Amino acid sequence: MLIYVSKCAISFLPADIYKMHQGDWNVDHSAMCYMHCALNMYKLMYPNNTFNLEASMKQTPQLPDSFRQSAETCIFNCKDEAKTLDDKCVAAYELTKCMYFCNPEKYFLP
C-alpha cells in the first residue's frame, strides 16, 4: 500500500518512494528526509530523532485489522533501530527500513 504525504513534498524523487515499497532501499538522502517528515507529522519521532513508541502504539487502532498485528509486532521489533541520531533523515530511514523488512507485505508507511 503506497501512500504519499503531500505535506512532505520536499525535493525528492518519487521513484525513490516507490523503490522502497519494492524493497530497494538504495535511495537519495532527500527521500530519507521525506520519511522523517512523514513520521514527524504523525508525532512518531522525538526531537532527539528516536522513535516515539507510545505515540505509535496509540495510532495502531486506526489501521485496518489486516495490518494492525503486523504493525504492532514491527513497531516493537524496530523501536530502537534509529542509530544515526545526528541526522534526522537517516534515523527515520533506519526505522522505516526496519519496518519494511519486518513484514514487506504489510508495510504501509509513506
C-alpha positions as CSV (number, residue, x, y, z in Angstrom):
1,M,0.0,0.0,0.0
2,L,1.7,3.2,-1.2
3,I,0.7,6.4,0.5
4,Y,2.1,9.8,-0.5
5,V,2.2,12.5,2.2
6,S,1.7,15.8,0.2
7,K,2.7,18.0,3.2
8,C,6.2,16.4,3.0
9,A,6.6,17.2,-0.7
10,I,10.2,18.3,-0.4
11,S,12.7,17.9,-3.1
12,F,12.9,14.2,-3.6
13,L,12.4,11.6,-6.3
14,P,9.0,10.0,-6.1
15,A,10.6,7.0,-7.7
16,D,12.7,6.5,-4.5
17,I,9.5,6.1,-2.5
18,Y,8.2,3.5,-5.0
19,K,11.6,1.7,-4.8
20,M,11.4,1.5,-1.0
21,H,7.9,-0.1,-1.3
22,Q,9.5,-2.7,-3.7
23,G,12.3,-3.5,-1.2
24,D,15.1,-1.4,-2.8
25,W,16.3,0.9,-0.1
26,N,19.2,2.4,-2.1
27,V,17.7,5.9,-2.1
28,D,18.7,9.5,-2.1
29,H,19.1,11.4,1.2
30,S,16.1,13.6,0.2
31,A,13.9,10.5,0.2
32,M,15.1,9.8,3.7
33,C,14.1,13.3,4.7
34,Y,10.7,12.7,3.2
35,M,10.4,9.7,5.6
36,H,11.4,11.9,8.5
37,C,8.8,14.5,7.6
38,A,6.1,11.8,7.3
39,L,7.0,10.2,10.7
40,N,7.3,13.6,12.4
41,M,4.0,14.7,11.0
42,Y,2.3,11.8,12.9
43,K,4.5,12.6,16.0
44,L,6.3,9.3,15.7
45,M,9.8,10.8,16.2
46,Y,11.1,12.6,19.2
47,P,13.2,15.8,18.7
48,N,16.3,13.7,19.5
49,N,15.5,11.5,16.4
50,T,14.4,8.4,18.3
51,F,11.2,6.6,17.8
52,N,8.1,7.5,19.8
53,L,6.8,4.1,20.8
54,E,3.9,5.4,22.8
55,A,2.5,7.6,20.0
56,S,3.0,4.7,17.5
57,M,1.0,2.3,19.6
58,K,-1.8,4.8,20.1
59,Q,-2.2,5.1,16.4
60,T,-2.3,1.4,15.5
61,P,-6.1,1.1,16.3
62,Q,-6.6,3.4,13.2
63,L,-5.1,0.8,10.9
64,P,-7.2,-1.8,9.1
65,D,-7.5,-5.0,11.0
66,S,-5.4,-6.8,8.4
67,F,-2.4,-4.5,9.2
68,R,-2.7,-4.0,12.9
69,Q,-1.0,-7.1,14.4
70,S,1.9,-6.8,11.9
71,A,2.3,-3.1,12.7
72,E,2.4,-3.7,16.4
73,T,5.0,-6.5,16.0
74,C,7.2,-4.4,13.7
75,I,6.9,-1.4,15.9
76,F,8.3,-3.4,18.9
77,N,11.0,-5.1,16.7
78,C,12.2,-1.8,15.2
79,K,11.7,0.7,18.0
80,D,15.5,1.0,18.6
81,E,16.7,0.9,15.0
82,A,17.5,4.6,14.7
83,K,21.2,4.6,15.2
84,T,22.3,7.7,13.3
85,L,20.7,10.2,15.7
86,D,22.8,13.1,14.4
87,D,20.9,13.0,11.1
88,K,17.1,13.0,11.4
89,C,16.7,11.9,7.9
90,V,18.9,8.8,8.2
91,A,17.4,8.0,11.6
92,A,13.9,7.9,10.0
93,Y,15.3,5.9,7.1
94,E,16.7,3.3,9.5
95,L,13.4,3.0,11.3
96,T,11.3,2.7,8.2
97,K,13.7,0.3,6.5
98,C,13.4,-2.0,9.6
99,M,9.6,-1.7,9.4
100,Y,9.6,-2.7,5.8
101,F,11.8,-5.8,6.2
102,C,9.9,-6.8,9.3
103,N,6.9,-7.6,7.1
104,P,7.2,-6.3,3.5
105,E,3.7,-7.5,2.6
106,K,2.2,-5.3,5.4
107,Y,4.4,-2.3,5.0
108,F,2.2,0.8,4.9
109,L,4.4,3.8,5.7
110,P,4.7,6.5,3.1
